Amino acid sequence: MNTRQLLSVGIDIGTTTTQVIFSRLELVNRAAVSQVPRYEFIKREISWQSPVFFTPVDKQGGLKEAELKTLILEQYHAAGIEPESVDSGAIIITGESAKTRNARPAVMALSQSLGDFVVASAGPHLESVIAGHGAGAQTLSEQRLCRVLNIDIGGGTANYALFDAGKISGTACLNVGGRLLETDSHGRVVYAHKPGQMIVDECFGAGTDARSLTGAQLVQVTRRMAELIVEVIDGTLSPLAQALMQTGLLPAGVTPEIITLSGGVGECYRHQPADPFCFADIGPLLATALHDHPRLREMNVQFPAQTVRATVIGAGAHTLSLSGSTIWLEGVQLPLRNLPVAIPIDETDLVGAWQQALIQLDLDPKTDAYVLALPASLPVRYAAVLTVINALVDFVARFPNPHPLLVVAGQDFGKALGMLLRPQLQQLPLAVI
């Protein structure tokens, strides 16, 4: 059996913490000798994972690029790995960190200095999906053929990902997390982020100084936070929950059969620390409030395979290599890097499915650069190719975009598809791989 091994790294730069994980990936060529090589992952082994350390941020809310790079290189050294020995990797910046003024340029510079990495500044939809995969919720849903809702609760947000028999069926994001109120080691609030202040104002009246809150009042705040998180599960949102939503709601009328909690707060839910202020925030108190919430106690809450490392494992585990003996390339300069791929779920309506996939990637179909994927189950038949061409022409007409049209397919008919598509889209730069 023709196998290959790769060394992969995943780096998650979150609101509160940053983590690095190294994995050994084993691939096997499933294609026959006469066919184009088709590699699939058959084994992934985590070889080293870093401690969880605080994301370095300056007083103006920007990432400290040099300090962040030093911290990450220290993890390479601790793992005994040289940057040039890494075959593939992904850097994902999530939560409030993704909103900092220098987030994108800082991470791009970091990726260029560390290797040929995929970089994603994850909005709420994408972060939810990645965390759900990393936590193991997608695998659990696929194995048990049931609906699993993973809630990844970090420092600034709670990200919901609903999987139905392994397929993502809904995402949502609520601006509630364990670091919205920062404290000292004694539990005194030293800083309140805007969403945290909104919750404080509802609990104790507008204009309440969060720095004056007592320990008992902080418990009251975290109980309200837990209530907000549960409101999103049930789909019955209070005005405050509506104000804190960063996305649309989860699908209406769909009840998850299993709920898993990941992220830093999910880890505290599983292993509650003795000191509630050991992280200089209210994350452990929020975990306790979730543990005690009567509605959540009625639900089937299970511990996921991963909690605090869910996002970084999800970021490091999904690398896709595409190759074909025939491609179509016209008016497009290679290489192309760090492009998100819209993978359709509904094969009967490709245009709508691509649009929905882009929404879940937090992308605008009319302005952002991206790649449209074809369904893996698409048969290699002339009629199917014509269906795809009609869908692509319709999509381009509905969502005109200044970037080249980029299409990827697992089927090896890129050149044929490009030749048939070219007359329909004569002025558009086009790549079909």
C-alpha positions as CSV (number, residue, x, y, z in Angstrom):
1,M,0.0,0.0,0.0
2,N,1.4,3.4,-1.1
3,T,1.5,5.6,2.1
4,R,3.0,8.9,3.0
5,Q,3.6,10.6,6.3
6,L,3.3,14.3,7.0
7,L,4.1,16.5,9.9
8,S,1.4,19.1,10.5
9,V,1.0,22.0,12.9
10,G,-2.1,23.8,14.0
11,I,-2.0,27.2,15.7
12,D,-5.1,28.8,17.4
13,I,-4.8,32.4,18.4
14,G,-7.9,33.0,20.5
15,T,-9.4,35.9,22.5
16,T,-7.8,34.7,25.7
17,T,-5.3,32.0,24.9
18,T,-3.0,30.7,22.1
19,Q,-2.1,27.0,21.5
20,V,0.1,25.0,19.2
21,I,-0.3,21.4,18.3
22,F,1.8,19.1,16.2
23,S,0.4,16.0,14.5
24,R,1.7,13.1,12.4
25,L,-0.6,12.4,9.5
26,E,-0.5,9.2,7.5
27,L,-1.9,9.2,4.0
28,V,-2.7,6.3,1.6
29,N,-3.1,6.4,-2.2
30,R,-6.5,4.8,-2.9
31,A,-6.2,5.1,-6.7
32,A,-5.3,2.2,-8.9
33,V,-1.9,2.1,-10.6
34,S,-3.2,3.5,-13.9
35,Q,-5.1,6.3,-12.2
36,V,-4.2,9.7,-10.9
37,P,-3.0,9.4,-7.2
38,R,-5.8,10.0,-4.7
39,Y,-4.6,10.3,-1.2
40,E,-6.8,10.0,1.9
41,F,-5.9,10.5,5.6
42,I,-6.0,7.1,7.4
43,K,-4.3,8.0,10.7
44,R,-3.7,11.2,12.7
45,E,-1.6,11.1,15.9
46,I,-1.0,14.1,18.1
47,S,2.7,14.1,18.7
48,W,3.0,17.2,20.9
49,Q,0.7,19.9,22.2
50,S,1.8,23.1,23.9
51,P,0.6,24.5,27.2
52,V,-2.2,27.0,26.9
53,F,-0.8,30.5,27.2
54,F,-2.4,33.9,27.2
55,T,-2.6,35.7,23.8
56,P,-0.3,38.7,24.0
57,V,-2.3,41.9,23.3
58,D,-1.3,45.5,23.8
59,K,-3.4,48.2,25.6
60,Q,-4.8,49.4,22.2
61,G,-6.2,45.9,21.5
62,G,-3.6,44.9,18.9
63,L,-1.7,41.6,18.8
64,K,1.9,41.8,19.9
65,E,3.4,40.3,16.8
66,A,7.0,39.8,18.0
67,E,6.0,38.4,21.4
68,L,3.5,36.0,19.7
69,K,6.1,34.8,17.3
70,T,8.6,34.2,20.1
71,L,6.0,32.2,22.1
72,I,5.2,30.0,19.1
73,L,8.9,29.4,18.2
74,E,9.4,28.4,21.9
75,Q,6.8,25.7,21.3
76,Y,8.7,24.4,18.2
77,H,11.9,24.3,20.3
78,A,10.1,22.5,23.2
79,A,8.7,19.9,20.7
80,G,12.2,19.4,19.1
81,I,10.8,20.4,15.7
82,E,12.5,22.8,13.2
83,P,10.1,25.0,11.2
84,E,11.5,23.7,7.9
85,S,10.6,20.1,8.8
86,V,6.8,20.9,8.9
87,D,5.0,19.7,5.8
88,S,1.6,21.5,6.3
89,G,-0.1,23.7,8.8
90,A,-2.9,26.1,9.6
91,I,-3.0,29.2,11.7
92,I,-6.5,30.3,12.8
93,I,-7.3,33.5,14.6
94,T,-10.7,33.4,16.4
95,G,-13.0,35.3,18.7
96,E,-12.2,38.8,19.7
97,S,-8.6,38.4,18.5
98,A,-9.9,38.2,14.9
99,K,-11.3,41.7,15.3
100,T,-8.1,43.4,16.4
101,R,-6.7,46.1,14.1
102,N,-3.6,44.2,13.0
103,A,-5.0,40.6,13.2
104,R,-4.7,39.7,9.5
105,P,-1.3,41.3,8.7
106,A,0.2,39.9,11.9
107,V,-0.9,36.4,11.2
108,M,0.1,36.5,7.5
109,A,3.6,37.6,8.5
110,L,3.7,34.9,11.1
111,S,2.7,32.2,8.5
112,Q,5.4,33.4,6.1
113,S,8.1,33.2,8.7
114,L,7.1,29.8,10.0
115,G,6.3,27.9,6.7
116,D,3.7,27.4,4.0
117,F,0.6,27.6,6.1
118,V,-3.1,28.0,5.5
119,V,-4.3,31.1,7.3
120,A,-7.9,31.7,8.4
121,S,-9.3,34.7,10.2
122,A,-12.3,32.8,11.4
123,G,-15.6,34.6,11.8
124,P,-18.3,33.1,14.1
125,H,-19.7,30.5,11.6
126,L,-16.3,29.1,10.6
127,E,-15.0,29.1,14.2
128,S,-18.1,27.1,15.3
129,V,-17.6,24.5,12.6
130,I,-13.9,24.1,13.3
131,A,-14.4,23.8,17.0
132,G,-17.2,21.3,16.5
133,H,-14.9,19.1,14.4
134,G,-12.0,19.5,16.8
135,A,-14.1,18.6,19.8
136,G,-15.2,15.4,18.2
137,A,-18.9,16.4,17.9
138,Q,-19.0,15.8,14.2
139,T,-17.5,12.3,14.6
140,L,-19.9,11.5,17.4
141,S,-22.9,12.6,15.3
142,E,-21.7,10.6,12.3
143,Q,-21.1,7.4,14.4
144,R,-24.4,7.5,16.2
145,L,-26.4,8.9,13.4
146,C,-27.9,11.6,15.7
147,R,-28.0,15.3,16.2
148,V,-25.1,16.7,18.3
149,L,-24.8,20.3,19.3
150,N,-21.3,21.4,20.3
151,I,-21.0,24.7,22.2
152,D,-17.4,26.1,22.2
153,I,-17.3,28.7,25.0
154,G,-14.1,30.7,25.1
155,G,-13.1,34.1,26.4
156,G,-15.3,36.2,24.3
157,T,-17.9,34.1,22.5
158,A,-20.0,30.9,22.6
159,N,-19.9,29.2,19.2
160,Y,-22.7,26.7,18.4
161,A,-22.3,24.0,15.8
162,L,-25.2,21.5,15.1
163,F,-24.3,18.3,13.4
164,D,-26.9,15.9,12.0
165,A,-25.6,12.4,11.2
166,G,-22.2,14.0,10.7
167,K,-23.3,16.8,8.5
168,I,-23.2,20.4,9.7
169,S,-26.8,21.7,9.7
170,G,-26.5,24.9,11.7
171,T,-24.2,27.4,13.4
172,A,-24.7,30.4,15.7
173,C,-22.5,32.7,17.8
174,L,-23.4,34.5,21.0
175,N,-21.1,37.2,22.4
176,V,-20.8,35.5,25.9
177,G,-17.6,34.1,27.2
178,G,-15.5,33.7,30.3
179,R,-13.2,36.7,29.9
180,L,-15.8,39.4,29.3
181,L,-15.0,40.5,32.9
182,E,-11.3,40.3,33.7
183,T,-10.4,40.1,37.4
184,D,-7.4,40.0,39.7
185,S,-6.4,37.0,41.7
186,H,-8.9,38.0,44.5
187,G,-11.9,38.2,42.2
188,R,-12.1,42.0,41.8
189,V,-13.0,43.1,38.3
190,V,-10.3,45.1,36.7
191,Y,-11.8,45.4,33.2
192,A,-15.2,44.9,31.6
193,H,-15.5,44.3,27.9
194,K,-18.6,45.9,26.3
195,P,-20.7,42.7,26.1
196,G,-19.8,42.0,29.7
197,Q,-20.9,45.5,30.7
198,M,-24.2,45.0,28.9
199,I,-24.9,41.9,31.1
200,V,-23.9,43.8,34.2
201,D,-26.2,46.7,33.3
202,E,-29.1,44.3,32.9
203,C,-28.4,42.6,36.2
204,F,-27.8,45.7,38.4
205,G,-29.0,48.7,36.4
206,A,-27.5,50.9,33.7
207,G,-24.2,52.6,34.5
208,T,-23.2,50.0,37.2
209,D,-19.4,50.1,37.7
210,A,-18.3,46.5,37.1
211,R,-15.2,47.1,39.2
212,S,-17.4,47.4,42.3
213,L,-19.1,44.0,41.9
214,T,-18.8,41.6,44.9
215,G,-18.2,37.9,44.6
216,A,-21.9,37.2,45.1
217,Q,-22.8,39.6,42.3
218,L,-20.3,38.0,39.9
219,V,-22.0,34.7,40.6
220,Q,-25.3,36.4,39.6
221,V,-23.7,37.7,36.4
222,T,-22.5,34.3,35.4
223,R,-25.9,32.8,36.1
224,R,-27.4,35.3,33.7
225,M,-24.7,34.4,31.2
226,A,-25.6,30.7,31.5
227,E,-29.2,31.6,31.0
228,L,-28.3,33.4,27.8
229,I,-26.4,30.4,26.5
230,V,-29.3,28.1,27.1
231,E,-31.7,30.6,25.4
232,V,-29.9,30.1,22.2
233,I,-30.2,26.3,22.5
234,D,-34.0,26.6,23.0
235,G,-34.4,29.3,20.4
236,T,-36.3,31.6,22.8
237,L,-34.2,34.7,23.1
238,S,-34.6,37.6,25.5
239,P,-33.9,41.1,24.2
240,L,-30.4,40.9,25.7
241,A,-29.6,37.6,24.0
242,Q,-30.8,39.1,20.7
243,A,-28.5,42.0,21.2
244,L,-25.5,39.7,21.9
245,M,-26.1,37.5,18.9
246,Q,-23.4,37.8,16.2
247,T,-25.2,35.5,13.7
248,G,-28.6,34.2,12.9
249,L,-30.2,31.5,15.1
250,L,-29.9,27.8,15.0
251,P,-32.5,25.9,12.9
252,A,-35.9,26.3,14.4
253,G,-37.7,23.2,15.8
254,V,-34.6,21.0,15.9
255,T,-33.8,19.5,19.2
256,P,-30.2,18.1,19.7
257,E,-30.0,14.6,21.1
258,I,-26.5,15.2,22.6
259,I,-24.9,18.5,23.8
260,T,-21.1,18.8,24.2
261,L,-19.3,21.8,25.7
262,S,-15.8,22.7,24.5
263,G,-13.4,25.7,24.8
264,G,-11.9,27.0,28.0
265,V,-15.2,27.2,29.8
266,G,-16.0,23.6,28.6
267,E,-12.8,22.4,30.2
268,C,-13.7,24.1,33.5
269,Y,-17.2,22.5,33.2
270,R,-15.5,19.1,33.0
271,H,-12.7,19.8,35.6
272,Q,-13.7,22.7,37.9
273,P,-10.7,24.4,39.3
274,A,-10.5,24.9,43.1
275,D,-9.7,28.6,42.7
276,P,-12.5,30.3,40.7
277,F,-10.2,33.2,39.7
278,C,-7.1,31.2,38.7
279,F,-7.4,32.5,35.1
280,A,-8.0,36.1,36.2
281,D,-11.5,36.0,34.7
282,I,-15.0,34.6,35.4
283,G,-14.7,31.5,33.2
284,P,-14.7,29.0,36.1
285,L,-17.8,30.8,37.6
286,L,-19.5,30.6,34.3
287,A,-18.8,26.8,34.1
288,T,-20.3,26.4,37.5
289,A,-23.4,28.3,36.5
290,L,-23.8,26.1,33.5
291,H,-23.3,23.0,35.6
292,D,-26.1,24.1,38.0
293,H,-28.5,25.4,35.3
294,P,-31.8,23.4,35.7
295,R,-32.6,23.4,31.9
296,L,-29.1,22.2,31.0
297,R,-29.4,19.4,33.6
298,E,-32.5,18.1,31.7
299,M,-30.4,17.8,28.5
300,N,-28.1,15.0,27.5
301,V,-24.8,16.8,28.1
302,Q,-21.8,14.6,27.4
303,F,-18.0,15.3,27.6
304,P,-16.5,15.8,24.2
305,A,-13.2,14.1,23.1
306,Q,-11.5,17.5,23.3
307,T,-12.4,20.7,25.2
308,V,-9.9,23.5,25.5
309,R,-8.0,22.2,22.5
310,A,-11.0,21.8,20.2
311,T,-10.3,24.7,17.9
312,V,-6.6,24.1,17.5
313,I,-7.1,20.4,16.7
314,G,-9.8,21.3,14.2
315,A,-7.5,23.8,12.6
316,G,-4.6,21.3,12.3
317,A,-6.6,18.3,11.1
318,H,-8.2,19.6,7.9
319,T,-5.7,19.8,5.1
320,L,-6.7,19.0,1.6
321,S,-4.4,18.3,-1.4
322,L,-5.9,18.4,-4.9
323,S,-4.3,17.1,-8.1
324,G,-5.6,16.0,-11.4
325,S,-4.1,14.9,-14.7
326,T,-6.4,17.4,-16.5
327,I,-7.0,21.0,-15.4
328,W,-8.2,24.2,-17.0
329,L,-6.3,27.4,-16.3
330,E,-6.9,30.7,-18.1
331,G,-6.2,34.2,-16.8
332,V,-5.3,33.0,-13.3
333,Q,-1.8,33.4,-11.8
334,L,-0.5,30.6,-9.6
335,P,0.1,29.9,-6.8
336,L,-3.1,30.8,-5.0
337,R,-2.9,30.7,-1.2
338,N,-5.3,30.8,1.8
339,L,-8.5,30.6,-0.2
340,P,-11.6,29.2,1.6
341,V,-13.5,26.5,-0.1
342,A,-17.3,26.4,-0.3
343,I,-18.4,22.8,-0.1
344,P,-22.1,22.2,-1.1
345,I,-24.3,20.1,1.1
346,D,-27.5,20.1,-1.0
347,E,-26.6,18.6,-4.4
348,T,-30.1,19.4,-5.8
349,D,-29.6,23.1,-5.6
350,L,-25.9,23.9,-6.1
351,V,-26.3,27.7,-6.3
352,G,-28.1,27.8,-2.9
353,A,-25.8,25.3,-1.4
354,W,-22.7,27.3,-2.4
355,Q,-24.3,30.4,-1.0
356,Q,-25.1,28.7,2.3
357,A,-21.5,27.3,2.5
358,L,-20.1,30.8,2.0
359,I,-22.3,32.2,4.7
360,Q,-21.0,29.6,7.1
361,L,-17.5,30.7,6.1
362,D,-18.4,34.3,7.0
363,L,-17.8,35.3,3.4
364,D,-19.6,37.7,1.0
365,P,-20.3,36.0,-2.4
366,K,-19.9,39.3,-4.2
367,T,-16.7,40.7,-2.7
368,D,-14.5,37.9,-1.2
369,A,-12.1,35.5,-3.0
370,Y,-13.0,31.8,-2.6
371,V,-13.2,28.4,-4.3
372,L,-16.4,26.6,-5.3
373,A,-16.2,22.8,-4.8
374,L,-18.2,20.3,-6.6
375,P,-20.1,17.5,-4.8
376,A,-17.9,14.4,-4.2
377,S,-20.8,12.2,-5.3
378,L,-21.2,13.9,-8.7
379,P,-21.1,11.2,-11.4
380,V,-18.5,11.6,-14.3
381,R,-21.2,11.9,-16.9
382,Y,-21.9,14.5,-19.6
383,A,-25.3,15.3,-18.2
384,A,-23.9,15.9,-14.7
385,V,-21.2,18.2,-16.2
386,L,-23.9,20.2,-18.0
387,T,-25.8,20.5,-14.7
388,V,-22.7,21.9,-13.0
389,I,-22.1,24.4,-15.9
390,N,-25.6,25.7,-15.6
391,A,-25.2,26.1,-11.9
392,L,-21.9,27.9,-12.2
393,V,-23.2,30.3,-14.8
394,D,-26.3,31.0,-12.7
395,F,-24.1,31.6,-9.6
396,V,-21.8,34.0,-11.4
397,A,-24.8,35.9,-12.8
398,R,-26.4,36.1,-9.3
399,F,-23.2,37.0,-7.5
400,P,-20.9,39.0,-9.7
401,N,-17.4,39.0,-8.2
402,P,-14.1,40.8,-9.1
403,H,-12.0,37.7,-8.5
404,P,-11.4,34.8,-10.8
405,L,-13.8,31.9,-10.8
406,L,-12.1,29.0,-9.1
407,V,-13.6,25.5,-9.1
408,V,-12.2,22.3,-7.5
409,A,-13.4,18.8,-8.1
410,G,-12.5,15.4,-6.8
411,Q,-13.5,14.0,-10.2
412,D,-10.8,14.2,-12.9
413,F,-12.6,16.2,-15.5
414,G,-11.2,19.7,-15.0
415,K,-10.1,20.3,-18.6
416,A,-13.5,19.1,-20.0
417,L,-15.4,21.2,-17.6
418,G,-13.3,24.3,-18.3
419,M,-13.6,23.9,-22.1
420,L,-17.4,23.7,-21.9
421,L,-17.6,26.5,-19.3
422,R,-15.3,28.9,-21.2
423,P,-17.8,30.0,-23.9
424,Q,-20.4,30.7,-21.3
425,L,-18.1,33.0,-19.3
426,Q,-15.9,34.5,-21.9
427,Q,-14.4,37.5,-20.0
428,L,-13.9,35.8,-16.6
429,P,-10.5,34.5,-15.4
430,L,-11.1,30.8,-14.8
431,A,-9.4,27.8,-13.1
432,V,-10.9,24.3,-12.8
433,I,-8.8,21.8,-10.9
